Amino acid sequence: MTETSEYADVGPPDSRLWEQIAQGDHAAFTELFERHAEAVWNYAYRLTASWSQAEDLLSATFLTAWRTRGEAQLVRDSALPWLYTVTANRARTEWRASRRALRLVARLAPQDERDHADEVAARTDAQRRLALVVAAIAKLPPSEREIAQLCLLGDVSTADAATLLDITESSVRARVSRARARLRDLTPDEDSR
């Protein structure tokens, strides 16, 4: 990723910060947060299509980073792939919980309230399209879903994804290709509903 090389001249690499964080260094954690918060927030937004959920995921991701300091290993001296993985896992958990809550609300709400919700959703077309893509990604087989979240939504390079997932780069490229093909098949079906 370019984030690590951009910061090489500005401060210590992520791997050094990670070591300092493992020893409880708050200043190193602050530097890591400032270095990657925007990228993690953008990734979370692409996963959720919601500003507030992206904020919540950003906070939860860095809280997890602090709580698990010293336990995780970095890929190529960058914390970003690990942070993206934590963000994706938390987003998936929250998405499942929200789907259960929405199904319950749909059963309890009068018909006219559901119509109003549909009108609000229709006004936010860009968010709806992004939500369709995120929902389509959730339907992918686990290996392709993980690759789509890392490489397509998170802009993690194939080399970093290969190292993170302990597979070859050619396997990553093949999974990205299959995920894109499946997403093309899944998203038109979702649009027609």
Secondary structure, 3 states (H helix, E strand, C coil): CHHHHHHCCCCCCHHHHHHHHHCCCHHHHHHHHHHHHHHHHHHHHHHHCCHHHHHHHHHHHHHHHHHCCCCCCCECCECHHHHHHHHHHHHHHHHHHHHHHHHHHHHHCCHHHHHHHHHHHHHCHHHHHHHHHHHHHHHCCHHHHHHHHHHHHCCCCHHHHHHHHCCCHHHHHHHHHHHHHHHHHHHHHHHCC
